[in-house]
Amino acid sequence: MARTKDPAVRSLLLDRAAQMLRTRQPVTLRTLVAGTGVSTMAVYTYFGGMDGLWKALRQEGFTRLAARLAVVKTSADPVRDLAALGAAYLANAMENPDLYRVMFDAGFDLEDTGAADETLHRLVRAIDQAKADGRFRNEVDPLELATQSWAIGHGLASLVATGPLPDQALAHGVPMLTALFTSAGDEPDLCRRSVEHGWGRVAPARSGSRDRRDRP
């Protein structure tokens, strides 16, 4: 009879691996389980080995991101929605900085590449709606604009959540996104109000358990 897997053990190993990466500890089969109360066999039981663990770790990052983006509800203002999605992206990075580092490590495949693609498609759909509402020009390429918007969020996340800049630098997202969306055709004052509204609706916040001194 197959033994039932405990999801808590899986989460424990994923969190342990992410924490070890943050503190620059060597992650091996034995160091990973040291002090956890589980055996090395658990890595094979839950992940099929270390390669499977890294794939699952990347996937967990996108899973948590998807959950955070799902909190952003569609409104009557698609530009607000775009800014809110960017703020949610940053909130996820601030709350899961260890996993955020691993998410974009292409050295290991994702278990489900569609989960990563969906992150970008959420932005694309909001841009399509902004075009339909006359906020953006018809000739705007939704995928291109979504990629540019994601690049702004990713840059801020990399520099603040896992980099050298203070949390206050997150405020730069408002003028940068306003400039980007204005270049796509939105009216400047209306655009800034929408961005400010969306940026504040899902405010990025650092986890209370994290301390900047903990960073490598």
N, C-alpha and C positions, 0 to 999 in steps of 0.2 A: 504493500500500500504506500503510495507516494506521500511524503511528508509535506504538510501544509507550510507554505512560506509565510514568514512574518514580515509584513511591509515595514514594520518599525526597524527591523534589522537592516533591510535594504537602505532605508533613509539614514540610519546611523552610519553605515559605511560610506555613503555618498557625502554626507556632511563632514565626516572625518577626513576623507580624501581632499575635499575642498579646503578645509582648515589647514591641512599639512602643506598644501601648495602655497597658501598665503604666507605661512611662516617659513617657507623655503626648506621644509624637511624633506628628506628623500622618501618617496612613496614606493615601498616595496610590499610584497605580500605580507611579510611579517610585521613591518612597522605599521602597516595600515590597521591591523587588528590588535596591535599591542595596547593593552589597557581597556579594550572595549568589552571584554567578556565573551567574545565570539571567536571561533577558530578560523584558521586560514581556509578551511574547506567552505566557509560561508561565502567567500569571494567567488568560488566556482559554482556554488549552489544558486546564488542570486544573479551572477553576471557571466558565468562561464569562463572566468579568468580575468586578468588585469586589463586586457584590451577591451573586454566587454564592460568593465567598470568605467573606463574613460569614455566610451561611447554613451553609457547611461548618464554619466556626469554632465556631458555636453547637453544631452537631451533634457535632463532635469532643469537646466538653466532656461531652456526655451519653454518648458512646461510651466515653470513659474512665471515667465514673462507673459505667456498666453493668458494665464489666470489673472494677472494684473491688468492686461489690456481689456479683458472681458468686463472689468469693473466700469470701463468708460462706456456710457450709454450714448447712443446716437441722439442728437438734438436737432433742432431746426436750424442750427448754425454749423455748417460743415467745417468752417475754418476754426471755430472753437473746438470742434471734435479733433481736428488734426493736432492742435496745440495740446489738447488733453491727452491724446495718445502719446505725444512726445514726453509729456510730464510723467505719464504712467511708465514709460520705458525707463526714464531716469529713476523713478521711485524704485523700480525693480532692481536696477543696478546698485542703488544705494543700500538697499536692504539685503542684497545677495552678492556682495562684491567678490567673494571667492568663486562662486559659480559663474559670475559675469566674465571673469578672466578666462575660464575654461570654454565658455560658449563659442568663442571665436578662434579656438585652436583647431585649425584644419588638419592637424596631424592624425586625428581620429574621426571616422565617419559618424554621422548622426544615425540613431536608430530609425528616426522618421524625419526625412528632410522636409516633408510637407509642413511640419510644425514651424520650421524656420521661415519657410516661404509665406506662411499665413501672417507672420508679423508684418511683412512688407505689404501684403495684400490688404490688410486693414487700412493702411494709409492710402493705398490706391483707390479703394472704394470711397473713402471720404473725399478724395480729390475729384473723382468722377461726379460726386454729388455737388461739390463746389462749382464745377463746370456747368452742371445742369441748372444750378441756381443763379448762374451769371456772375459768380464771384471771381472765377478764373476764366481766362480767354479759351476759346474753343480749340485753338491750336496747341494748348499745353499738353505735353505728354505725361499722363498720370504716373507711369512707372518712373520716369526720369525725375519728376518733382518729388515723388515719394522717396526715391533714393537720396536726393539732396536733403530732404527733411530728416531722414534717418541718419545721414552723415552728421548733421548738426547734433542730434541727440547722442549719437555714439561718441562724437568728439568730446562733448561735455561730460558724459559718463566716464570716459577713459581718463580725463584730466582731473575729475573730482572724486568719483567713487573709488577709482583704483590708481589715481595719480596725484600730482603735487598741488593742485589748486584747492583753495578753501571752498566750503559749501556755498559761500556767497556768489561764487562764479556762475552758479546755476541761473542766476538772474539774467545772464547774457542771452539765454535762450529766447527771451521775448523780443529784443530788437533783431536778432538774427532771423528768427522765423518770420517776423513782420516784414523784414526786407525781402526774404525769399518769396513770401506769398504776395507781396505787393508787386514784385517783378513778374508774377504769374498773372497779374491783372486786377488784383483786389484794390479797393479804395483804401488809401493809407490810414486814415483815422478809424474807419470801420474795422480794418484789418487789425490794427493794434488793439482795439477794444476786444475783439474776438480772441486774439492770442492771449491777452492778459487774463481773460475769463477762463479760457481752457487751461492755461498754465497753472492757474491757482486752484482749479477744481480737483486736481489730483496732485497735490504738492509733494515733490520728492522729499523724503525724510530719512535721515540716517538711522539705522537701528541703534537703540540705546546700548546694546551690548558691544558695539564697535567703538574703537578709539583709534584716532589717526596714528597714534604711536604704535599700534599693532601692525601697521603696514610694513612690508619689507623695504 
